[in-house]
Amino acid sequence: MNQLAGLSIPVFVLHVKQGYEARELHMKSLLEKHRLEANWILDRDKAELDEAFLQRWFRGEMQEVSAATSCASKHLLAWQALLAGDALCALVLEDDILVDAQFRQALEAVVEEGLARALWQEQASLVSLENSGLKFVSKQQRVEGQRIYENAETRCAGAYLISRKAAETFIQKASTDGIHLPVDWWMNTFFPSPVKVYWSFPTLAEQGSHNGLFDSSIDHKKGGLFRRLSWRLQRWFKERFRSR
């Protein structure tokens, strides 16, 4: 458990057991650097997605064995693990995430603001920390000293803080209606109610499978120098012009 802004906050890392050793090493280094203790969510790889589990939690094309279904299953396990303890919120990280140099300090500031605004205690809240969709809080919205901004959609699912009430809501909906879309798209069906989504500004993270550091495990986009350069150019442009 990690002490951040006076709260005990679990960190869940979603990872595939075999074939992603580079990501494992990357995440272990990241966690050590930022002094974070993590619980690794390793169950429900594709080979472990039995028919009973798929029928229980999924609908439509998501009832088929796929990387997207495995990924959603690991998010589901992280939410269940949060509810199994007594923490008010948790940090969920996919195993390709990259974070800013001052990640822990910035994360603590986000947690502290969320505590002051009762996001963890009273709301079903999700705070997106990443820029993986290359979406940023516009200059017109920004308030000096403020880090959390309400929005109408999330920005992928590679790095987010989630409250207990949001985890409860997601699990209840998955139990009754099933997860019918990739998990980040599915979560967007909840906003703006009954779960509220927020974006952090500045962003604290981005996914390596988006910026070209890693191959994507879901949509088969290849990493490499060209994608990394293309991503950096797009990010530079959108940070400086689209978000102003």
N, C-alpha and C positions, 0 to 999 in steps of 0.2 A: 504494500500500500504506500502511496506517495502523499506527502503533506504539501498541499498547495493552497496558499491563501487561507490557511487554518483548517482546510478540509482534507479528510482522508479520501483520496481519489484513486481507484484502480485504473490501470492502463491495460488494455487488451490489444494484443498484436495478432492479427489474422494471418495464418501462414499454412502453406501446403507442406506436408511432411517430406516428400521426396521430389527432387528435380528442380528445386529452387534454392539451392545452397548459397548462391551469391546473395540472394535477398536475405537469407538468414544471417549471414555474416554482416551484411549492411545494417540490419536492424539491431543486432547485438552491439555493434559499434556506436550506433546512434543513441541507444538507450544508455550505454555506459557514459558517453560524452555528456549527456544531459541529465545524468544522475536520476534515471527513472527505473523503477522496478516494474516488470511487466508480467502479466499472465498470458501465455501463448495459447491461442485457440487453434488447435491442430486437428480436431475431429471433423468429420464430415467432408473429407476429400471426396472426389468424384467416385472412387471405388467403394466408398462407404455410404453412398446414397441409395439405400434400399427402398423397395416399393412402398412399404408401410410409411416410412418417413416422408417420402415425396407426396403420398396421398394425404398425409396429415397436415402438411404445411404449405403446399403449393397448388397452383391451378394453371390450366392452359399449357403453353409450351414450357413453362417453368417446372412442370412435373417430370420433364425428361432429364436424364443425367447430363449435366453440362457444367462447364466452368462457372457460368453465371449462377446456376443453382447452388453449386458448392460454396461460392462466395457469399451468397445470401444466407446460406445455412450457418456459416461462421459468424456473420453479423447477428443472426438470431441467437446463437449460443452465447455471444458476448452480452446481449441484452439480458438473457436468462441469468448469466453469471452476476451481472450487476444486481439483479433483484434477489439473488441468493444471499447477498450480503446486506449491509446496512448503509452503504455509501449513498449520498444524495445524487451523485453523478459519476460518470466515467469518461475516460478518454479512449476512443477506439481508433486504431491505426491499422491500415492495410500494410502489407510487408514491403511495398515498393515506395513508401513515402520518404520524401526528403524534407528536412526542416531547416528553418533559419538558424543562423549561428547562435543567436540569443533565444533559442526556442523556449527553454524552461522559464526564463524571466518573463518572456512575452505571454506564455501560457498561464503563468501565475497571475498576471495582470488581467487576462480574460476571465479566469476563474473568479477573481476578486470582484470584478465588475458584475459578473453574473450573480454572485452572492448578494451584492448590494441591491440588485434589481429583482431579487427573489426568483431568478430563473430556475435555480436548482431546487429550492424549497417548495415552491407553490405552482410552478408551471410545468406543462409538458413541453420541454424545450430542447432544440437541437441547435448547436452553434457550429457552423461549418468554418473550418480553419484554413482551408486550402484554396489555391488558385487554379486547380486542375482544369476547370472549365474556362480558364482565362476570363473570369468574371470578377469585377472589382466594384467596391462601393464607389459610387460617383462622387466627384468633388462637391457637388451641390448638397449631398446628404451628410457629409462629414462634419463632425463637431470636435473641436480641439479637446484632446484628452479622452474621447470616447472610443471604445474598441469594438463594441457589439452593435450591429444594426439589423433591424428586422427586415426580412425579405420574403418573397413569395415562393422561392424555390431553393433547394440546396445546390451545392457545387460538388457533385460526385460524392463518394463516401469513403475517401481515403484517410481523412483525419477530421474527427468531429468530437465534440463534447455532447453528451446526452444525459438528460435528467432521468430519474427513476420513473417519473410519470410518463415521459415520452416512451421509455422502454416498455412500460406496462401497456401503453396504447398500441405500440407496434405489435407486441406479442399477442394481445387480444385480437387485433384485426387479422393477423396471420392465422391464428387459431380458428377463427370463425369463417373468414372469407378466402384465406390462402394468399400467398405471394404470387402474383401473376406477371410481374415484370422484373427485370434486373433491379437489384435492391435500391440503387440510388433513384431510379425512375419511380419505383414503387413508393419510396418514402415521399416523393413529391406529391403523391395523391392525397397526402394528409394536410398539406399546407393550403391556406393559413390556419385551418382548424381541423381536428382538435389539437394538433401539435403545431407550435410556432417555431419557425426556422429563423435563424439569425446568421449573418455573415460577420466574420472578424475583419477588421481593418486596422493595421496592415494584415495581410494574409501571413500565415506562419509556415505553410507547407505546400508541397506539390508532389504529384505522383510521378515516380520514375518511369512508369509505363506510358505516361502521357508526354513527358519531356524528352524521351528517347534514351534514357539511361538503361532501361530494361525493355525486353520484349513484353507485350501485353499477353496475359494468360487467358483473356476473355475474347477479345476481338482480333487477335493475331497480328496486330500492328507490330512491326519490327522496330527495335531500337537501332541506334547507330548515329554516326556523326551528322548526317544530313538532317535527321529528325531533330536532333538536339539543337542544331543551328537554326532550323526553321522555327522551333518552339521559342527559342530565346528572342528571335526577331519579333514574333507575334506578341510575346509577353511584353517586350519593350514598348511596342507600339500601343498595345491596349492599356498598359499601365499609365502611359504618359498622355494619351490622347482620348481613348474611348472612355476612360474613367474620370475625365475632367469636365 
